[in-house]
Amino acid sequence: MMNQVNKSGISTAKKWRKAVSSSSRWLHIYLSLFSFVALLFFAVTGVTLNHTDWFSDMQHTNSINDSVNVGYVNGKDTSSVNKLAIVEEFRSKHHVKGSLAEFRIDDTQCMVSFKGPGYAADIFLDRESGKYELSETVTGWVGVMNDLHKGRDSGKTWGLLIDISAILMILVSLTGLVMLFFLKKKRVNGVIVMVVGGLVVYLVYLFFV
């Protein structure tokens, strides 16, 4: 009876190990494939972020001097400023992009700011005359990718995508680690390589950062 119990326990353990091994392999493969584009994107932009000087010539700034209908801004108090009309005029007249990041009003001028990935537009508008100076900065496609990597000025939905991508990276790493422990011939060497890699990262931080 005892032998049968032992054999049953061993059989159950083998089935469990096989199920975990198979599941981790399946998850590792398909999570890697599903997140391949995101993983590649954040890997490439990690390099471009670390070497922004390589692409500095792609950035350029344009300045425009013009005026809006003085009736939009020349009211008795700050509440009389027609924000909607001003924003729409900038979008239609100068094709300003990005989201409205700030609209500040004081007694003498308005400051309007638009932000987007790889893009910024700042407008300083005189309330008495309606004249303004628009400064528009574009950083090129690399700047767009870098801002998307950081989630800067890219909206809540993109921020959610970054979180999901990070979770997928964690799962891909953990399932790969689980797979390693089921490879008897490579288990020890794999753990050694992993520890050495972690140690290298720590030593670089300790002595060079």
KAQUI-V556679 format. One line per field, one symbol per residue. ss: DSSP state (2 for helix, 1 for strand, 0 for the rest). phi: phi as a letter, one per 40 degrees, with the letter a starting at -180 (. if undefined). psi: psi as a letter, one per 40 degrees, with the letter a starting at -180 (. if undefined). A space follows every 50 residues. Layout:
ss->???
phi->???
psi->???
//
This chain:
ss->02222222222222222222222222222222220222222222222222 02222222011111111002220000022200222222222222000011 11111000111111110011111111000011111111022222222222 00002222222222222222222222222200022222222222222222 222222220
phi->.ccccccccccccccccccccccccccccccccccdccccdccccccccc bcccbccccabbbbbaabdcccbcbcbccccccccccccccccbfcbgcc cabbbbcbabbbbbbadgaabbbbbcccbgcabbbbbbbgccccccccdc gcfbgcccccccccccccccccccccccddccbdcbcccccccccccccc dcccccbbb
psi->ddddddddddddddddddddddddddddddddddedddddddddedddde fdddedeehihihhhaiihddddgidideehgdddddddddddefhaaih dighhaddiihhhhiiheihhhhhhhdddeiihhhhhheiddddddddde fhfeidddddddddddddddddddddddddeegddedddddddddddddd ddddddee.
//
